[in-house]
Amino acid sequence: MKKVQLSHRMYSMDDIKRLLEKKELVIQPKYQRRRTNWPNTAKTSLMDTIFNNYPIQPIYLREFVTTSRERRKEIIDGQQRISTIIEFINNQFDLGKNFSDSTLHGYKFSELPFEIQQDILDYELSFISIKGATESDIISIFSRLNSFTLPLNAQEKRNAIWSGQFKSLIYNLSSLYSAFWNDFKIFSDKAIARMKEAQFISEVITTIELGYNQYSSKKIDDMYKKYDDKFQNSEHYYEAFNYIMSVLGNLFENDKINKHFRRQAWFFTLFMCLFEKAYFEIGTKKKDFTHKKLNLKDIETKLETLVNKYNRNDFDEDIVLLYRQGTGSSSNRRSRHNHLKALL
């Protein structure tokens, strides 16, 4: 019995363009589902990946010989990615505001500097070619691949759906503090692989925007949707997040504080209390991002006092339970916040 053969190779966008022009490459085989039309933010995000020479997931090809003995290649996974790049090269859309280089916002391919145009054409994509496969084989192959894939969690779904300014803010901050998450053991490698740190930042900004009473997973989804095109306070939140993280970095040099406040419930609560102390009340509509300088020594002393009391056998059991619970419901978060806020 003849077996399906797999091989790997790289194609530049110039190569792909020529294959399409010669009709040796088919983007959408007749048995594939119709492609959805990506929004400009998603298309721009893909072009930004190429602009920065970051890798893209492999494209899957089916290679075969027609009855007229002509060699053909069909893209069976990755049609939207290839179509988007070709559309950009053909000047069918311009770069949106979520492109990392703001000087190129609104540019079409032909308006880019020649060197950047050439870099895009030279960009190589990874292809996995499948030979000797029938249409039935292809369906079977992808059903098996998907069967070994973990179901996406809420944050991974947001990452897959959205590509705009709000998402860019979340993931830029997530990447910026990758060393912090690791050094202070805030998130494990496994948790980061499932985007738990991005989930944390999403929760922080959503809660600051809407307040504890309005917080829910759906509200986070709504934030990604509402601010996909433009998030007016993006720069303010970026700077504010950096300031609070710098304060936390100093506080976490204290091993006693680090040991307790690196836990999820403690860390979230401390971040929010520090933010409110430095900026404005959580959930308020009037947001003044002018920060007040925090007294680190005073905060450190008060946090140490809390940790020392917490470790005593006679400490209030209700408070102990409050901090032992997970990040939990909005009411639990609000209760922890009020307790720590009063201490600080």
Residue frames relative to the residue before (quaternion, step in Angstrom):
aa qw qx qy qz dx dy dz
M 1.0000 0.0000 0.0000 0.0000 0.00 0.00 0.00
K 0.4059 -0.7216 0.5087 0.2361 3.57 -0.84 0.99
K 0.2697 -0.7892 0.5355 0.1333 3.57 -0.79 1.05
V 0.5656 -0.5647 0.4801 0.3616 3.52 -1.28 0.48
Q 0.2041 -0.7879 0.5735 0.0935 3.59 -0.96 0.92
L 0.1631 -0.7802 0.5993 0.0738 3.54 -1.02 0.89
S 0.0459 0.7780 -0.6261 0.0261 3.57 -1.08 0.74
H 0.2845 -0.7623 0.5634 0.1433 3.54 -1.23 0.51
R 0.1639 0.7710 -0.6084 0.0920 3.55 -1.05 0.78
M 0.4239 -0.6853 0.5345 0.2550 3.54 -1.33 0.29
Y 0.0852 -0.7580 0.6443 0.0541 3.55 -1.14 0.76
S 0.3547 -0.6938 0.5756 0.2480 3.58 -1.00 0.78
M 0.6281 -0.5201 0.3966 0.4215 3.59 -1.22 0.30
D 0.5839 0.5628 -0.3652 0.4571 3.59 1.14 -0.57
D 0.6351 0.5213 -0.3170 0.4736 3.59 1.01 -0.85
I 0.6728 0.5062 -0.2928 0.4532 3.56 0.87 -0.98
K 0.6243 0.5471 -0.3259 0.4525 3.56 1.02 -0.87
R 0.6761 0.4877 -0.2912 0.4693 3.60 0.93 -0.90
L 0.6394 0.5255 -0.3277 0.4556 3.60 0.98 -0.81
L 0.6502 0.5077 -0.3123 0.4712 3.57 1.03 -0.77
E 0.6523 0.5202 -0.3106 0.4556 3.57 0.97 -0.87
K 0.7011 0.4375 -0.2542 0.5024 3.60 1.09 -0.73
K 0.3917 -0.7433 0.4449 0.3101 3.57 1.38 -0.07
E 0.4044 0.6915 -0.4864 0.3489 3.54 1.11 0.77
L 0.7276 0.3157 -0.1997 0.5754 3.55 1.34 -0.17
V 0.1482 -0.7748 0.6117 0.0590 3.56 -0.89 1.03
I 0.3606 -0.7606 0.4981 0.2082 3.58 -0.66 1.10
Q 0.8213 0.1083 -0.0364 0.5590 3.59 0.90 -0.87
P 0.2680 -0.7692 0.5616 0.1456 3.60 -0.27 1.22
K 0.6534 -0.5646 0.3466 0.3663 3.57 -1.15 0.61
Y 0.7096 0.4570 -0.2734 0.4614 3.60 1.11 -0.61
Q 0.5540 0.6018 -0.4053 0.4081 3.59 1.26 0.02
R 0.5422 -0.6073 0.4619 0.3520 3.57 -1.15 0.59
R 0.6167 -0.5730 0.3976 0.3652 3.54 -1.18 0.60
R 0.4767 -0.6757 0.4850 0.2846 3.57 -1.00 0.84
T 0.3854 -0.6806 0.5653 0.2621 3.53 -1.13 0.66
N 0.4583 -0.6762 0.5034 0.2815 3.55 -1.20 0.53
W 0.3292 -0.7622 0.5255 0.1857 3.58 -0.43 1.20
P 0.4681 -0.6294 0.5229 0.3336 3.60 -1.14 0.55
N 0.6838 -0.5037 0.3340 0.4088 3.57 -1.24 0.42
T 0.6126 0.5605 -0.3635 0.4224 3.61 1.02 -0.70
A 0.6627 0.4966 -0.3030 0.4717 3.59 1.01 -0.83
K 0.6442 0.5127 -0.3185 0.4697 3.58 1.00 -0.81
T 0.6513 0.5139 -0.3084 0.4653 3.56 0.99 -0.88
S 0.6257 0.5479 -0.3325 0.4446 3.58 1.00 -0.82
L 0.6480 0.5071 -0.3158 0.4724 3.58 0.98 -0.81
M 0.6718 0.4854 -0.3013 0.4715 3.59 0.92 -0.87
D 0.6116 0.5409 -0.3473 0.4612 3.59 1.12 -0.62
T 0.5988 0.5524 -0.3441 0.4668 3.58 1.10 -0.71
I 0.6779 0.4756 -0.2791 0.4862 3.57 0.95 -0.90
F 0.6212 0.5585 -0.3310 0.4390 3.58 0.99 -0.88
N 0.7350 0.3971 -0.2163 0.5053 3.59 1.03 -0.82
N 0.4142 -0.7402 0.4300 0.3094 3.56 1.39 0.08
Y 0.3222 0.7234 -0.5295 0.3041 3.55 1.03 0.86
P 0.5419 -0.6395 0.4246 0.3422 3.63 -1.08 0.54
I 0.2502 -0.7174 0.6317 0.1538 3.51 -1.32 0.55
Q 0.6065 -0.5639 0.4053 0.3873 3.58 -1.08 0.64
P 0.6143 -0.5859 0.3772 0.3701 3.62 -1.04 0.71
I 0.3465 -0.6872 0.6018 0.2132 3.52 -1.26 0.65
Y 0.2683 -0.7679 0.5596 0.1587 3.60 -0.94 0.85
L 0.1282 -0.7934 0.5947 0.0217 3.55 -0.92 1.07
R 0.1986 -0.7080 0.6541 0.1773 3.51 -1.22 0.53
E 0.1228 -0.7927 0.5954 0.0457 3.59 -0.68 1.10
F 0.1415 0.7864 -0.5884 0.1240 3.57 -0.94 0.92
V 0.3923 -0.6768 0.5663 0.2595 3.56 -1.35 0.17
T 0.4100 -0.7239 0.5018 0.2367 3.58 -0.82 1.02
T 0.6845 -0.4702 0.3572 0.4275 3.57 -1.31 0.17
S 0.6812 0.4365 -0.2861 0.5135 3.59 1.22 -0.43
R 0.5257 -0.6895 0.3598 0.3446 3.55 1.33 0.51
E 0.4492 0.6469 -0.4830 0.3828 3.57 1.04 0.78
R 0.4135 -0.7101 0.5141 0.2459 3.56 -0.97 0.91
R 0.0399 -0.8017 0.5961 -0.0169 3.55 -0.93 0.95
K 0.1585 -0.7430 0.6422 0.1022 3.52 -1.30 0.56
E 0.0898 -0.7834 0.6141 0.0341 3.57 -0.91 0.95
I 0.3410 -0.7090 0.5744 0.2260 3.57 -0.94 0.88
I 0.1145 -0.8275 0.5486 0.0344 3.57 -0.54 1.14
D 0.7728 0.0509 -0.0867 0.6267 3.58 1.29 -0.12
G 0.7162 0.3821 -0.3038 0.4987 3.57 -0.61 1.16
Q 0.3025 0.7902 -0.4898 0.2101 3.57 1.28 0.27
Q 0.6835 0.5075 -0.3014 0.4294 3.58 0.87 -0.97
R 0.6304 0.5339 -0.3365 0.4520 3.57 1.02 -0.73
I 0.6805 0.4759 -0.2904 0.4756 3.57 0.86 -0.97
S 0.6503 0.5266 -0.3185 0.4453 3.59 0.91 -0.91
T 0.6536 0.5268 -0.3137 0.4437 3.58 0.95 -0.89
I 0.6647 0.4941 -0.3090 0.4675 3.59 0.90 -0.89
I 0.6515 0.5055 -0.3111 0.4725 3.59 0.96 -0.86
E 0.6216 0.5377 -0.3362 0.4599 3.59 1.00 -0.80
F 0.6673 0.4945 -0.3124 0.4612 3.58 0.92 -0.86
I 0.6437 0.5182 -0.3193 0.4639 3.58 0.94 -0.88
N 0.7118 0.4280 -0.2403 0.5023 3.59 1.13 -0.67
N 0.5068 -0.6994 0.3871 0.3228 3.60 1.29 0.41
Q 0.3858 0.7528 -0.4583 0.2726 3.59 1.06 0.68
F 0.7787 0.0470 -0.1066 0.6164 3.59 1.28 0.05
D 0.3496 -0.7291 0.5460 0.2193 3.57 -1.24 0.41
L 0.6383 -0.5580 0.3847 0.3649 3.54 -1.30 0.39
G 0.3636 -0.7604 0.5056 0.1843 3.57 -0.82 1.06
K 0.7169 -0.4789 0.3170 0.3952 3.54 -1.35 0.03
N 0.6205 0.5272 -0.3624 0.4536 3.60 1.23 -0.08
F 0.4189 0.6696 -0.4897 0.3691 3.61 1.26 0.31
S 0.5443 -0.6867 0.3765 0.3006 3.58 -0.82 1.01
D 0.7113 0.3698 -0.2423 0.5465 3.61 1.11 -0.61
S 0.3069 -0.8068 0.4772 0.1648 3.58 -0.15 1.31
T 0.5877 0.5873 -0.3768 0.4096 3.62 1.15 -0.45
L 0.7106 0.4397 -0.2524 0.4878 3.60 1.24 -0.34
H 0.3541 0.7372 -0.5038 0.2781 3.60 1.22 0.20
G 0.8066 0.2657 -0.2067 0.4858 3.58 -0.93 0.92
Y 0.5390 0.6386 -0.3960 0.3807 3.60 1.28 -0.09
K 0.2883 -0.6834 0.6399 0.2011 3.51 -1.25 0.67
F 0.7214 -0.4477 0.2966 0.4373 3.58 -1.27 0.31
S 0.7034 0.4880 -0.2768 0.4364 3.60 0.81 -1.00
E 0.6656 0.5036 -0.2978 0.4633 3.59 1.24 -0.38
L 0.5274 0.6340 -0.4055 0.3943 3.59 1.27 -0.16
P 0.6054 -0.5241 0.4320 0.4150 3.60 -1.18 0.42
F 0.6366 -0.5725 0.3579 0.3727 3.57 -1.06 0.77
E 0.6442 0.5418 -0.3352 0.4232 3.61 0.93 -0.85
I 0.6654 0.4883 -0.3056 0.4747 3.59 1.00 -0.79
Q 0.5999 0.5496 -0.3524 0.4625 3.58 1.04 -0.75
Q 0.6873 0.4869 -0.2840 0.4581 3.56 0.89 -0.96
D 0.6146 0.5470 -0.3435 0.4528 3.58 1.06 -0.74
I 0.6481 0.5117 -0.3153 0.4676 3.58 1.01 -0.80
L 0.6754 0.4857 -0.2928 0.4713 3.59 0.94 -0.87
D 0.6930 0.4658 -0.2699 0.4795 3.59 1.13 -0.67
Y 0.4704 0.6921 -0.4404 0.3252 3.60 1.24 -0.33
E 0.2248 -0.8008 0.5466 0.0971 3.56 -0.79 1.05
L 0.1973 -0.7640 0.6072 0.0927 3.52 -1.02 0.93
S 0.4418 -0.6817 0.5224 0.2592 3.52 -1.15 0.70
F 0.0786 -0.7989 0.5963 0.0095 3.56 -0.86 1.03
I 0.1655 -0.7325 0.6501 0.1157 3.54 -1.11 0.77
S 0.1918 -0.8057 0.5565 0.0665 3.57 -0.53 1.24
I 0.1625 -0.7709 0.6123 0.0658 3.54 -0.99 0.92
K 0.0567 -0.8081 0.5862 -0.0121 3.56 -0.61 1.17
G 0.7993 0.2970 -0.2240 0.4721 3.54 -1.22 0.57
A 0.5445 0.6260 -0.3866 0.4028 3.58 1.22 0.44
T 0.3377 -0.7045 0.5894 0.2055 3.54 -1.04 0.84
E 0.6807 -0.4486 0.3570 0.4559 3.58 -1.29 0.11
S 0.6256 0.5375 -0.3240 0.4634 3.58 1.07 -0.73
D 0.6239 0.5358 -0.3311 0.4626 3.59 1.05 -0.79
I 0.6453 0.5400 -0.3191 0.4361 3.57 0.94 -0.96
I 0.6561 0.5053 -0.3068 0.4692 3.58 0.90 -0.93
S 0.6581 0.5138 -0.2999 0.4615 3.58 0.98 -0.87
I 0.6295 0.5484 -0.3304 0.4403 3.59 0.97 -0.90
F 0.7435 0.4231 -0.2468 0.4552 3.58 0.77 -1.00
S 0.5908 0.5367 -0.3822 0.4657 3.59 1.10 -0.43
R 0.6550 0.4984 -0.3112 0.4751 3.59 1.07 -0.72
L 0.6189 0.5352 -0.3450 0.4599 3.59 1.00 -0.80
N 0.7045 0.4757 -0.2681 0.4533 3.56 0.85 -0.98
S 0.6099 0.5793 -0.3559 0.4072 3.60 1.13 -0.58
F 0.7031 0.4303 -0.2631 0.5012 3.60 1.21 -0.43
T 0.5524 0.6087 -0.3847 0.4199 3.57 1.30 0.17
L 0.4443 -0.6815 0.5096 0.2800 3.58 -0.87 0.94
P 0.5397 -0.5997 0.4625 0.3675 3.61 -1.03 0.67
L 0.5020 -0.6577 0.4683 0.3100 3.58 -1.01 0.79
N 0.3503 -0.6945 0.5780 0.2468 3.56 -1.05 0.75
A 0.7525 -0.4167 0.2541 0.4423 3.59 -1.28 0.17
Q 0.6878 0.4807 -0.2946 0.4573 3.59 0.91 -0.87
E 0.6327 0.5216 -0.3314 0.4667 3.59 1.02 -0.73
K 0.6216 0.5236 -0.3389 0.4739 3.59 1.10 -0.64
R 0.6368 0.5145 -0.3330 0.4679 3.59 0.98 -0.80
N 0.6369 0.5358 -0.3187 0.4536 3.55 1.00 -0.85
A 0.6832 0.4902 -0.2820 0.4618 3.58 1.02 -0.80
I 0.7206 0.4709 -0.2484 0.4443 3.58 1.03 -0.79
W 0.8162 0.2961 -0.1167 0.4822 3.57 0.78 -1.05
S 0.1051 -0.8145 0.5700 0.0260 3.56 -1.16 0.63
G 0.5431 0.6942 -0.3530 0.3139 3.58 1.29 0.01
Q 0.8352 -0.2698 0.1705 0.4478 3.51 -1.36 -0.40
F 0.6570 0.5064 -0.3353 0.4466 3.60 0.91 -0.82
K 0.6554 0.4968 -0.3116 0.4760 3.57 0.91 -0.88
S 0.6375 0.5375 -0.3344 0.4392 3.61 0.94 -0.85
L 0.6284 0.5316 -0.3290 0.4628 3.58 1.00 -0.83
I 0.6703 0.5160 -0.3003 0.4408 3.58 0.83 -1.01
Y 0.7615 0.4038 -0.2193 0.4572 3.56 0.73 -1.05
N 0.5681 0.5523 -0.3914 0.4680 3.60 1.18 -0.37
L 0.6683 0.4787 -0.2917 0.4891 3.58 0.98 -0.84
S 0.6153 0.5574 -0.3365 0.4443 3.56 1.01 -0.80
S 0.6942 0.4695 -0.2625 0.4783 3.55 0.92 -0.96
L 0.6291 0.5678 -0.3282 0.4173 3.57 0.99 -0.89
Y 0.7831 0.3169 -0.1547 0.5123 3.60 1.01 -0.79
S 0.2263 0.8007 -0.5226 0.1858 3.59 1.14 0.56
A 0.6581 0.4968 -0.3127 0.4716 3.60 0.99 -0.79
F 0.6225 0.5496 -0.3357 0.4447 3.59 1.03 -0.79
W 0.6493 0.5200 -0.3260 0.4491 3.60 0.85 -0.96
N 0.7080 0.4721 -0.2519 0.4609 3.55 0.98 -0.92
D 0.6901 0.5123 -0.2883 0.4221 3.58 0.80 -1.07
F 0.7786 0.3182 -0.1643 0.5153 3.57 0.95 -0.88
K 0.4451 -0.7420 0.4139 0.2829 3.57 1.35 0.34
I 0.2249 0.7813 -0.5421 0.2126 3.56 0.95 0.91
F 0.7867 0.0325 0.0120 0.6164 3.55 0.99 -0.96
S 0.4272 -0.6886 0.5252 0.2598 3.56 -1.01 0.85
D 0.6677 -0.4742 0.3768 0.4330 3.57 -1.29 0.24
K 0.6392 0.5301 -0.3209 0.4554 3.57 1.02 -0.81
A 0.6570 0.5069 -0.3064 0.4664 3.57 0.98 -0.85
I 0.6508 0.5093 -0.3112 0.4693 3.57 1.00 -0.84
A 0.6138 0.5505 -0.3421 0.4508 3.58 1.07 -0.73
R 0.7220 0.3765 -0.2278 0.5338 3.60 1.18 -0.57
M 0.5308 -0.6948 0.3637 0.3213 3.58 1.31 0.50
K 0.2439 0.7991 -0.5158 0.1893 3.59 1.07 0.68
E 0.6310 0.5239 -0.3458 0.4558 3.59 1.07 -0.63
A 0.6290 0.5087 -0.3273 0.4883 3.60 1.10 -0.68
Q 0.6005 0.5455 -0.3407 0.4752 3.57 1.12 -0.69
F 0.6393 0.5334 -0.3191 0.4527 3.58 0.96 -0.91
I 0.6854 0.4755 -0.2919 0.4679 3.60 0.81 -0.98
S 0.6177 0.5408 -0.3360 0.4617 3.58 1.05 -0.76
E 0.6587 0.5056 -0.2993 0.4699 3.58 0.98 -0.88
V 0.6312 0.5457 -0.3290 0.4422 3.58 0.97 -0.87
I 0.7349 0.4304 -0.2506 0.4602 3.58 0.66 -1.09
T 0.6301 0.5238 -0.3374 0.4635 3.60 1.01 -0.73
T 0.6712 0.4923 -0.2999 0.4661 3.59 0.94 -0.87
I 0.6304 0.5185 -0.3356 0.4702 3.60 0.98 -0.78
E 0.6692 0.5114 -0.2902 0.4543 3.57 0.96 -0.89
L 0.8365 0.2782 -0.0895 0.4635 3.56 0.70 -1.11
G 0.4849 -0.6489 0.4475 0.3789 3.58 1.16 -0.56
Y 0.6635 -0.5296 0.3576 0.3892 3.57 -1.23 0.45
N 0.6697 0.5320 -0.3133 0.4127 3.58 0.91 -0.88
Q 0.7132 0.4403 -0.2463 0.4867 3.58 1.15 -0.60
Y 0.5089 0.6873 -0.4145 0.3112 3.59 1.23 -0.25
S 0.2513 0.7151 -0.6346 0.1507 3.55 -1.14 0.82
S 0.6597 -0.4921 0.3754 0.4262 3.56 -1.25 0.28
K 0.6381 0.5271 -0.3273 0.4559 3.58 1.03 -0.77
K 0.6262 0.5389 -0.3430 0.4470 3.59 1.03 -0.73
I 0.6066 0.5261 -0.3534 0.4800 3.59 1.12 -0.64
D 0.6247 0.5307 -0.3307 0.4678 3.60 0.96 -0.86
D 0.6585 0.5202 -0.3027 0.4518 3.56 0.96 -0.92
M 0.6236 0.5398 -0.3363 0.4546 3.60 1.05 -0.74
Y 0.6463 0.5129 -0.3175 0.4674 3.58 0.94 -0.87
K 0.6798 0.4880 -0.2851 0.4673 3.57 0.97 -0.88
K 0.6892 0.5075 -0.2821 0.4334 3.58 0.82 -1.04
Y 0.8013 0.2786 -0.1227 0.5149 3.56 0.94 -0.92
D 0.2745 0.7726 -0.5247 0.2291 3.57 1.11 0.61
D 0.7186 0.4313 -0.2538 0.4829 3.58 0.92 -0.89
K 0.8000 -0.1113 0.1081 0.5796 3.59 0.86 -0.94
F 0.0805 -0.7629 0.6406 0.0335 3.56 -1.00 0.92
Q 0.3570 -0.8077 0.4307 0.1862 3.52 -0.06 1.37
N 0.7549 0.3838 -0.2056 0.4904 3.58 0.99 -0.81
S 0.2629 0.8135 -0.4907 0.1682 3.58 1.24 0.28
E 0.6991 0.4608 -0.2800 0.4696 3.61 0.79 -0.97
H 0.6253 0.5396 -0.3394 0.4502 3.59 1.02 -0.76
Y 0.6813 0.4757 -0.2877 0.4761 3.57 0.92 -0.90
Y 0.6043 0.5582 -0.3531 0.4456 3.57 1.06 -0.71
E 0.6971 0.4616 -0.2672 0.4791 3.58 0.87 -0.96
A 0.6557 0.5126 -0.3134 0.4573 3.59 0.97 -0.84
F 0.6356 0.5201 -0.3259 0.4683 3.57 0.97 -0.85
N 0.6475 0.5229 -0.3159 0.4556 3.58 0.96 -0.85
Y 0.6539 0.5136 -0.3261 0.4497 3.58 0.95 -0.83
I 0.6763 0.4825 -0.3006 0.4684 3.60 0.84 -0.93
M 0.6488 0.5108 -0.3229 0.4625 3.59 1.00 -0.75
S 0.6228 0.5225 -0.3490 0.4662 3.60 1.07 -0.63
V 0.6244 0.5199 -0.3269 0.4827 3.57 1.09 -0.72
L 0.6607 0.5056 -0.2994 0.4671 3.58 0.92 -0.91
G 0.6177 0.5565 -0.3375 0.4415 3.57 1.03 -0.78
N 0.6673 0.4822 -0.2916 0.4871 3.57 1.02 -0.81
L 0.6671 0.5054 -0.3031 0.4557 3.58 0.92 -0.87
F 0.6958 0.4972 -0.2748 0.4394 3.57 1.01 -0.81
E 0.4651 0.6275 -0.4651 0.4166 3.56 1.25 0.13
N 0.5979 0.5070 -0.3387 0.5204 3.54 1.31 -0.35
D 0.4055 -0.7628 0.4508 0.2249 3.59 -0.36 1.25
K 0.6372 0.5404 -0.3349 0.4356 3.56 1.00 -0.79
I 0.6645 0.4821 -0.2908 0.4913 3.58 0.99 -0.86
N 0.6433 0.5402 -0.3166 0.4406 3.56 0.94 -0.92
K 0.6513 0.5544 -0.3196 0.4078 3.57 0.87 -0.99
H 0.7514 0.3809 -0.2124 0.4953 3.60 0.96 -0.84
F 0.7689 0.4147 -0.2183 0.4350 3.58 0.78 -0.99
R 0.5256 0.5934 -0.4439 0.4179 3.61 1.21 0.16
R 0.5017 0.6240 -0.4340 0.4130 3.60 1.27 -0.17
Q 0.6544 -0.5838 0.3151 0.3627 3.55 -1.02 0.88
A 0.7012 0.4659 -0.2843 0.4588 3.60 0.74 -1.02
W 0.6653 0.5033 -0.2932 0.4670 3.57 0.97 -0.90
F 0.6740 0.5194 -0.2998 0.4313 3.56 0.86 -1.00
F 0.6531 0.5093 -0.3115 0.4659 3.57 0.91 -0.92
T 0.6743 0.5079 -0.2954 0.4473 3.57 0.88 -0.98
L 0.6615 0.5006 -0.3083 0.4656 3.58 0.91 -0.89
F 0.6296 0.5336 -0.3412 0.4499 3.59 0.92 -0.86
M 0.7039 0.4785 -0.2757 0.4467 3.58 0.80 -1.02
C 0.6497 0.5096 -0.3206 0.4641 3.60 1.01 -0.76
L 0.6446 0.5053 -0.3163 0.4787 3.57 1.00 -0.79
F 0.6291 0.5289 -0.3360 0.4601 3.58 0.99 -0.80
E 0.6846 0.4870 -0.2921 0.4569 3.57 0.84 -0.98
K 0.6415 0.5258 -0.3131 0.4626 3.57 1.07 -0.75
A 0.7334 0.4277 -0.2246 0.4783 3.59 1.05 -0.80
Y 0.8074 0.2695 -0.1113 0.5130 3.60 1.04 -0.71
F 0.7335 -0.3638 0.3115 0.4823 3.60 -0.19 -1.24
E 0.6784 -0.5003 0.3509 0.4078 3.55 -1.29 0.30
I 0.5546 -0.6235 0.4463 0.3233 3.55 -1.00 0.90
G 0.8340 0.2281 -0.1775 0.4701 3.57 -0.90 0.98
T 0.4774 0.6740 -0.4515 0.3377 3.61 1.21 -0.09
K 0.4944 -0.6753 0.4608 0.2953 3.57 -1.05 0.73
K 0.7017 0.3943 -0.2548 0.5359 3.57 1.10 -0.69
K 0.0545 -0.8347 0.5469 -0.0340 3.55 -0.38 1.26
D 0.0606 -0.7803 0.6223 -0.0091 3.55 -0.61 1.22
F 0.1980 -0.8319 0.5120 0.0810 3.57 -0.34 1.26
T 0.4037 0.6593 -0.5160 0.3689 3.59 1.18 0.52
H 0.2109 -0.8380 0.4888 0.1197 3.58 -0.37 1.16
K 0.3880 -0.6681 0.5871 0.2416 3.49 -1.29 0.59
K 0.4676 -0.6781 0.4853 0.2934 3.58 -0.93 0.87
L 0.3222 -0.7722 0.5231 0.1620 3.55 -0.77 1.06
N 0.4199 -0.6834 0.5435 0.2475 3.55 -1.15 0.74
L 0.2881 -0.8156 0.4780 0.1525 3.57 -0.01 1.31
K 0.6574 0.5244 -0.3199 0.4365 3.57 0.91 -0.91
D 0.6583 0.5106 -0.3021 0.4633 3.55 0.97 -0.89
I 0.6613 0.5011 -0.3008 0.4702 3.59 0.95 -0.90
E 0.6417 0.5322 -0.3221 0.4486 3.58 0.97 -0.87
T 0.6501 0.5237 -0.3093 0.4554 3.57 0.95 -0.89
K 0.6839 0.4879 -0.2831 0.4627 3.58 0.92 -0.92
L 0.6471 0.5067 -0.3204 0.4710 3.59 1.03 -0.73
E 0.6290 0.5243 -0.3304 0.4694 3.58 1.03 -0.77
T 0.6291 0.5368 -0.3279 0.4566 3.57 1.02 -0.82
L 0.6468 0.5140 -0.3124 0.4689 3.58 0.99 -0.87
V 0.6628 0.5075 -0.3085 0.4561 3.59 0.89 -0.91
N 0.6523 0.5180 -0.3147 0.4550 3.59 0.95 -0.87
K 0.6693 0.4845 -0.2955 0.4796 3.59 0.96 -0.86
Y 0.6287 0.5618 -0.3243 0.4289 3.56 1.00 -0.87
N 0.7067 0.4735 -0.2535 0.4605 3.57 1.04 -0.81
R 0.5677 0.5892 -0.3910 0.4215 3.60 1.26 -0.11
N 0.5733 -0.6299 0.4128 0.3227 3.57 -1.08 0.75
D 0.7231 0.4477 -0.2508 0.4625 3.59 1.11 -0.61
F 0.3993 0.7229 -0.4818 0.2930 3.61 1.24 0.23
D 0.6623 -0.5354 0.3620 0.3791 3.57 -1.13 0.76
E 0.4076 -0.7511 0.4696 0.2216 3.58 -0.55 1.21
D 0.6130 0.5553 -0.3491 0.4405 3.60 1.07 -0.67
I 0.6568 0.4926 -0.3065 0.4817 3.57 1.04 -0.78
V 0.6162 0.5398 -0.3397 0.4620 3.58 1.02 -0.80
L 0.6661 0.5000 -0.2934 0.4692 3.57 0.91 -0.94
L 0.6184 0.5680 -0.3350 0.4274 3.56 1.01 -0.83
Y 0.7320 0.4123 -0.2303 0.4910 3.58 0.96 -0.87
R 0.6315 0.5371 -0.3411 0.4432 3.58 1.17 -0.44
Q 0.5627 0.5919 -0.3918 0.4237 3.56 1.20 -0.45
G 0.5944 -0.5731 0.4210 0.3755 3.58 -1.19 0.49
T 0.7485 -0.3367 0.2697 0.5036 3.54 -1.31 -0.17
G 0.1293 -0.9079 0.3973 0.0323 3.53 1.31 -0.57
S 0.7913 -0.3312 0.2559 0.4457 3.48 -1.37 -0.41
S 0.6585 -0.5089 0.3758 0.4077 3.53 -1.29 0.30
S 0.6247 0.5401 -0.3491 0.4428 3.62 1.07 -0.65
N 0.6374 0.5083 -0.3229 0.4808 3.61 1.02 -0.76
R 0.6473 0.5168 -0.3171 0.4620 3.56 0.97 -0.85
R 0.6508 0.5108 -0.3120 0.4671 3.55 0.95 -0.89
S 0.6521 0.5164 -0.3194 0.4539 3.64 0.94 -0.83
R 0.6538 0.4923 -0.3133 0.4817 3.59 0.94 -0.86
H 0.6347 0.5434 -0.3230 0.4445 3.54 0.98 -0.90
N 0.6815 0.4934 -0.2949 0.4530 3.58 0.83 -0.97
H 0.6442 0.5238 -0.3248 0.4528 3.58 1.02 -0.79
L 0.7145 0.4418 -0.2655 0.4731 3.58 0.79 -1.01
K 0.6071 0.5635 -0.3469 0.4399 3.58 1.04 -0.76
A 0.6533 0.5154 -0.3084 0.4608 3.59 0.98 -0.85
L 0.6624 0.5073 -0.3040 0.4599 3.59 1.07 -0.73
L 0.7115 0.4574 -0.2569 0.4675 3.57 1.06 -0.73
